[in-house]
């Protein structure tokens, strides 16, 4: 551009020279060429002006114009949005400001002339870069610094749980009360609060975003507050690991201990009647006192009868009374054919002595020791030398000597005993003792008289 202005200046000088020639003619004019002198005076002014234009470079001020005057060192100013500082009498530019420059300093928080909304209030950025209210607040909606209608009349929406309808004035208005569960497209929907949980029996349920219950898999034990819990089925029972503590499952599905059982726990309940290997007395099937032993199942076993002893009782319930050795003693029966005397003794030697012939060894048995219901059975010898046996310790008051007890005889039928009949032969003075009813009959036929039953004796040593 500078070269163009130079050409224009040269062209102007040429025009001035041409004009001078046209008016001044030649040096022979009266004043000696004064018109030429005038022309030469204007030309430098014009040239000077042109040379001033020639000082422009591409439309920008030349260095001479920028430094038209000195500045005070340290002074500041703004050149547009660029802060400048005076250094050595010349202005030095700083960094271009983001928003605005004022008094040589970057200021503001917005670009001047831009617009925005603060809620419903339109705002515009001032020349100093600060937001300023631009008019009154919008009645419904503010967008990019301009008021706009909030909605299309008749349309609906939800504001959280609140249904709303757009009014004729393009403003949202609440419709009815807030929804209890879900608001969808301006209407209340759903049957539960999204995110909530519940149980339907053993089925856990959770409420989805639409307000509908969604079921999960059934719980094994307990459903509580929408979650599977517990370790057992409520009301079920079991026994603790100690084997004696019953447990019941609570409503929350946890085992609760009961009082410890005295013996054992079975299927959650106290069971058993005894401690294994314990014993107790019991009544046997034959009426004796036996012993019951507690088994491994915590139950009393059958009543075991006691061992048989000499007591006129079938202790071991085998149907036999005193079937053990040593209870009874046998009485031998002998006969002296010369005198006609029958003789009874517990001594086999004596039975065969002194003219007696043994008819039967152990003809009957007496008890060797006293037992309930038994009385001594004495042998008495008369002055005649004949013997008789009696339960009377005084030998029935006869002139006789008590030789002592042979054993113990029963006064009634007991423990399998049989009657011992006593007969007397007045002609011979013999006393006959027999356990045979047939012999009684035969003896009576031969001169004996049945006196009475002397007592009850046994036919075997045991049983």
C-alpha positions in Angstrom: 0.0 0.0 0.0 2.9 2.3 0.7 4.1 2.0 -2.9 0.6 3.0 -4.1 0.5 6.1 -2.0 4.0 7.1 -3.3 2.6 6.8 -6.8 -0.4 9.0 -5.9 2.0 11.6 -4.4 4.0 11.8 -7.5 0.9 12.0 -9.6 -0.3 15.0 -7.5 3.1 16.8 -7.9 2.8 16.3 -11.7 -0.6 17.9 -11.7 0.6 20.9 -9.8 3.5 21.4 -12.2 1.1 21.1 -15.1 -1.2 23.7 -13.7 1.6 26.1 -13.1 2.7 25.9 -16.6 -0.8 26.5 -17.9 -1.3 29.7 -15.8 2.2 31.1 -15.6 3.1 30.7 -19.3 6.9 31.5 -19.3 9.5 33.5 -17.5 8.6 36.6 -19.6 5.5 37.5 -17.5 5.3 40.8 -15.8 6.2 39.7 -12.3 8.9 37.5 -13.4 7.1 34.2 -12.8 5.3 34.9 -9.6 2.5 32.4 -10.5 5.1 29.7 -10.7 6.3 30.7 -7.2 2.7 30.1 -5.8 2.5 26.8 -7.4 5.8 25.8 -6.0 4.6 26.8 -2.4 1.4 24.6 -2.5 3.3 21.7 -3.8 5.3 20.9 -0.7 2.1 21.0 1.5 0.5 18.6 -0.8 3.6 16.5 -0.9 4.0 16.8 2.8 0.5 15.5 3.2 1.1 12.8 0.7 4.3 11.9 2.4 2.3 11.6 5.6 0.0 9.1 4.0 3.0 7.4 2.7 3.9 6.8 6.3 0.9 4.2 6.6 1.7 0.5 6.2 -1.1 -1.8 5.3 -3.6 0.5 7.0 -1.9 0.4 10.4 -0.4 3.4 12.2 3.3 3.7 11.6 5.8 3.4 14.4 6.0 7.2 14.4 2.2 7.5 15.1 2.3 4.8 17.9 5.1 6.6 19.6 3.5 10.0 18.9 4.2 10.9 22.5 6.2 9.6 25.4 4.4 7.9 28.4 5.1 7.8 32.1 7.0 4.7 33.1 4.8 2.2 34.9 1.6 3.7 33.6 -1.1 1.1 32.5 -3.9 1.3 30.0 -6.0 -1.0 27.8 -5.6 -1.4 24.0 -8.9 -3.1 23.3 -8.8 -6.3 25.4 -5.0 -6.1 25.8 -3.5 -4.5 28.9 -0.4 -2.3 28.2 2.4 -1.1 30.5 4.6 1.9 29.9 8.3 0.8 29.7 11.1 3.3 28.8 8.6 5.8 27.4 6.9 3.2 25.2 3.8 1.0 25.6 4.4 -2.7 26.0 1.3 -5.1 25.4 0.5 -7.8 27.9 -1.5 -11.1 27.5 -4.9 -10.8 25.8 -7.7 -10.8 28.5 -10.2 -13.7 28.5 -13.2 -11.5 29.2 -12.5 -7.7 29.4 -9.7 -5.1 30.1 -10.4 -2.1 32.3 -7.7 0.4 33.5 -5.0 -1.8 32.2 -6.1 -4.9 34.1 -8.0 -8.1 33.0 -11.4 -8.2 34.7 -14.9 -9.8 34.6 -16.2 -13.3 34.5 -17.9 -13.2 31.1 -17.5 -12.1 27.6 -19.1 -8.7 27.1 -22.4 -8.9 25.1 -23.0 -12.6 25.9 -26.3 -13.7 27.5 -27.4 -16.4 30.0 -30.1 -17.3 32.5 -29.9 -17.3 36.3 -33.0 -19.3 37.1 -35.8 -17.3 35.5 -33.7 -14.1 35.3 -32.2 -13.2 31.9 -28.7 -11.8 32.2 -26.3 -9.9 29.8 -22.5 -9.5 30.2 -21.5 -5.8 30.6 -18.6 -4.1 28.9 -16.6 -4.7 32.1 -17.3 -8.5 31.9 -19.9 -8.8 34.8 -23.3 -10.3 34.5 -26.2 -7.8 34.7 -29.9 -8.5 34.9 -31.4 -8.0 31.5 -35.1 -7.2 32.0 -37.6 -8.7 34.3 -37.7 -12.4 35.4 -39.3 -14.8 33.0 -42.8 -16.0 34.0 -42.2 -19.7 33.1 -38.9 -20.6 31.4 -35.6 -18.8 30.7 -33.3 -20.3 28.0 -29.9 -18.8 26.9 -30.9 -15.4 28.3 -34.3 -15.3 26.6 -37.8 -15.9 28.1 -39.7 -18.8 26.6 -43.0 -20.5 27.3 -42.6 -23.4 29.9 -44.8 -25.9 28.2 -47.5 -26.5 25.6 -51.0 -26.0 27.0 -52.8 -29.3 27.8 -49.6 -31.4 28.0 -48.8 -33.3 31.2 -45.7 -34.3 33.1 -44.4 -35.4 36.5 -42.4 -33.3 38.9 -41.1 -36.2 41.0 -44.2 -37.8 42.4 -46.4 -34.7 41.6 -48.6 -34.9 38.4 -48.7 -31.6 36.5 -50.7 -30.1 33.6 -49.6 -27.3 31.4 -52.0 -24.4 31.8 -53.4 -22.1 29.1 -50.7 -19.6 30.1 -47.9 -22.2 29.3 -47.1 -22.8 33.0 -47.0 -26.1 34.8 -49.7 -26.5 37.4 -49.9 -29.3 40.1 -52.7 -31.8 39.4 -54.2 -33.3 42.6 -52.0 -34.6 45.3 -48.6 -36.2 45.0 -48.6 -39.9 44.0 -48.0 -42.5 46.8 -45.8 -44.7 44.7 -44.9 -43.7 41.1 -45.8 -40.8 38.8 -45.7 -41.7 35.1 -46.6 -39.4 32.2 -48.6 -37.1 34.5 -50.6 -39.9 36.2 -50.2 -42.0 39.4 -49.3 -45.6 38.8 -47.7 -48.6 40.6 -48.6 -50.4 43.8 -45.3 -50.0 45.7 -42.5 -47.5 46.3 -39.6 -48.3 44.0 -36.7 -49.9 45.8 -38.8 -51.1 48.7 -39.0 -54.8 49.7 -41.4 -57.2 51.3 -42.2 -60.9 51.7 -45.1 -62.8 50.3 -44.9 -65.9 52.5 -41.4 -67.3 51.8 -41.1 -65.3 48.6 -38.9 -62.2 48.8 -40.2 -59.3 46.6 -38.7 -56.0 45.5 -40.5 -53.0 44.0 -39.1 -52.1 40.5 -38.9 -48.6 39.0 -42.5 -48.9 37.6 -43.9 -49.6 41.1 -44.6 -53.3 40.5 -43.6 -56.1 42.9 -41.0 -58.5 41.4 -40.7 -62.0 43.1 -37.4 -63.8 43.8 -36.8 -67.4 44.6 -38.5 -68.9 47.7 -36.5 -68.8 50.9 -35.5 -72.1 52.5 -36.3 -71.0 56.0 -37.6 -67.5 56.7 -38.3 -64.4 54.6 -38.0 -61.2 56.5 -38.2 -57.6 55.1 -37.8 -58.9 51.6 -34.7 -61.0 52.3 -34.0 -64.7 53.1 -32.8 -65.2 56.6 -32.6 -67.9 59.3 -31.1 -71.3 59.6 -34.2 -73.4 60.4 -37.9 -73.7 59.7 -39.9 -71.9 62.4 -41.5 -74.3 65.0 -39.3 -77.2 63.9 -37.3 -78.9 66.7 -34.0 -80.6 67.1 -31.5 -81.6 69.8 -28.3 -79.7 70.4 -25.0 -81.3 69.9 -24.7 -82.1 73.6 -27.5 -84.6 73.2 -29.5 -83.4 76.1 -30.7 -79.9 75.1 -33.9 -79.6 73.1 -34.1 -76.7 70.6 -37.0 -75.0 68.9 -36.8 -72.8 65.9 -38.0 -69.3 66.5 -40.2 -67.2 64.2 -37.0 -65.5 63.0 -35.5 -68.9 62.0 -32.9 -69.2 64.8 -32.5 -72.2 67.2 -33.6 -71.5 70.8 -32.4 -73.7 73.6 -34.8 -75.3 76.1 -34.1 -76.7 79.5 -31.7 -79.6 79.5 -33.3 -83.0 79.6 -32.6 -85.3 82.6 -31.7 -88.2 80.4 -31.6 -87.6 76.7 -33.0 -85.5 73.8 -34.7 -87.1 70.8 -36.1 -85.2 67.9 -36.1 -82.0 69.8 -37.9 -83.4 72.9 -36.8 -84.8 76.2 -36.9 -88.6 76.0 -35.7 -91.6 77.9 -36.4 -92.8 81.4 -33.0 -93.5 82.7 -29.3 -93.2 82.4 -27.6 -96.1 80.5 -26.4 -98.9 82.9 -28.3 -97.5 85.8 -30.4 -100.2 87.7 -33.5 -100.1 89.7 -35.7 -102.6 91.6 -38.7 -104.0 89.8 -41.5 -106.5 90.3 -41.1 -109.7 88.3 -43.8 -111.6 86.6 -43.8 -114.0 89.5 -44.1 -111.3 92.1 -40.5 -111.2 93.2 -38.3 -108.2 93.3 -36.0 -108.2 90.4 -33.6 -105.7 88.8 -34.1 -103.6 85.7 -31.1 -102.2 83.8 -31.2 -99.0 81.7 -30.1 -99.7 78.1 -28.3 -97.6 75.5 -31.7 -96.4 74.3 -32.3 -94.7 77.7 -35.1 -97.1 78.5 -35.4 -99.6 81.3 -34.9 -103.2 80.2 -37.1 -106.0 81.3 -37.3 -106.9 84.9 -34.6 -109.6 85.5 -35.6 -111.9 88.3 -33.3 -112.3 91.2 -31.3 -115.6 91.7 -33.2 -118.3 93.4 -32.7 -118.5 97.2 -34.2 -120.6 99.9 -37.3 -118.6 100.8 -40.3 -120.6 99.8 -40.6 -118.4 96.7 -40.1 -118.9 93.0 -37.6 -116.1 92.8 -36.3 -116.6 89.3 -39.8 -117.0 87.8 -39.0 -120.4 86.3 -42.1 -122.0 87.8 -40.1 -123.9 90.4 -39.8 -122.9 94.1 -36.4 -122.9 95.7 -34.8 -124.9 92.9 -31.3 -124.5 94.3 -29.3 -127.0 96.4 -29.1 -126.7 100.1 -32.6 -125.5 100.9 -34.0 -128.8 102.1 -32.9 -131.9 103.9 -34.2 -135.4 103.2 -35.9 -137.5 105.8 -35.4 -141.3 105.5 -38.1 -143.7 106.4 -37.1 -147.1 108.1 -39.1 -149.9 109.6 -38.4 -152.4 112.4 -40.3 -155.5 111.5 -39.7 -157.0 114.9 -41.3 -154.2 116.8 -43.5 -152.9 114.0 -42.1 -149.3 114.5 -41.7 -146.8 111.6 -38.7 -144.6 112.2 -37.8 -141.2 110.5 -34.4 -139.6 110.5 -32.3 -137.2 108.5 -29.3 -139.5 108.9 -28.8 -142.3 106.5 -26.7 -144.1 109.0 -29.2 -143.8 111.7 -31.9 -145.0 109.3 -30.1 -148.3 108.9 -29.2 -148.7 112.5 -30.4 -150.6 115.4 -32.7 -153.1 113.8 -34.3 -150.7 111.3 -34.5 -151.4 107.7 -34.5 -148.4 105.3 -37.7 -148.4 103.4 -37.0 -145.1 101.5 -34.1 -142.7 101.7 -35.2 -139.1 101.5 -38.8 -140.1 101.7 -39.8 -136.5 102.1 -38.0 -133.2 102.7 -38.0 -130.5 105.3 -36.3 -127.2 105.1 -32.9 -127.1 106.7 -33.4 -123.6 108.1 -36.2 -121.4 109.4 -38.3 -119.6 106.8 -41.5 -117.6 107.0 -44.4 -119.9 107.5 -42.3 -122.8 108.7 -42.1 -124.4 112.2 -39.6 -126.8 113.7 -40.5 -130.5 113.3 -39.4 -132.3 116.4 -38.7 -136.0 116.9 -39.8 -137.3 120.3 -39.1 -140.7 121.9 -41.7 -142.3 124.2 -40.8 -144.3 127.3 -41.7 -147.3 125.2 -38.8 -146.5 122.9 -41.1 -145.8 120.0 -40.7 -142.4 118.2 -43.2 -139.9 116.8 -42.7 -136.6 115.1 -44.5 -133.4 116.0 -44.5 -129.6 115.7 -44.9 -129.5 119.5 -41.7 -128.7 121.3 -43.2 -130.4 124.4 -43.9 -133.6 122.5 -47.6 -132.9 122.8 -47.4 -133.4 126.6 -46.8 -137.1 126.4 -44.3 -139.0 128.5 -41.6 -138.5 125.9 -38.3 -136.9 125.3 -37.7 -134.3 122.6 -34.7 -135.4 120.7 -34.5 -132.2 118.7 -35.7 -130.8 115.4 -35.2 -132.7 112.2 -36.0 -129.6 110.2 -38.7 -127.1 109.3 -42.2 -128.1 108.2 -44.8 -125.9 106.6 -48.1 -125.4 108.4 -49.9 -125.0 105.0 -49.4 -125.8 101.4 -46.6 -123.7 100.1 -44.0 -123.8 97.4 -45.1 -127.2 96.0 -45.4 -128.9 99.4 -47.7 -131.9 100.0 -49.6 -133.0 103.1 -47.8 -135.3 105.5 -50.4 -137.6 107.1 -50.0 -139.0 110.6 -51.6 -142.3 111.5 -51.4 -144.3 114.7 -51.7 -148.0 115.4 -52.9 -148.4 119.0 -52.1 -152.1 119.0 -48.4 -151.6 118.2 -48.0 -148.0 119.3 -46.5 -147.1 115.9 -46.9 -143.7 114.3 -46.9 -143.9 110.5 -46.1 -140.8 108.5 -47.0 -140.9 104.8 -47.4 -138.5 101.9 -49.5 -141.1 100.0 -53.3 -140.9 100.2 -53.4 -144.5 98.9 -51.1 -145.6 101.8 -53.4 -143.9 104.2 -56.3 -145.9 103.0 -54.3 -149.2 103.1 -53.0 -148.4 106.6 -56.4 -147.7 107.8 -57.5 -151.1 106.5 -54.7 -152.7 108.5 -55.5 -151.2 111.9 -54.1 -147.7 111.7 -56.1 -144.6 112.4 -55.6 -141.3 110.6 -54.9 -138.7 113.3 -54.3 -135.5 111.3 -52.0 -133.9 108.8 -48.8 -133.3 110.6 -47.8 -130.5 108.2 -46.6 -130.0 104.7 -43.4 -131.4 103.3 -41.7 -131.6 99.9 -41.0 -134.6 97.7 -37.7 -133.2 96.2 -34.6 -131.6 97.4 -35.3 -128.5 95.3 -38.0 -127.0 93.1 
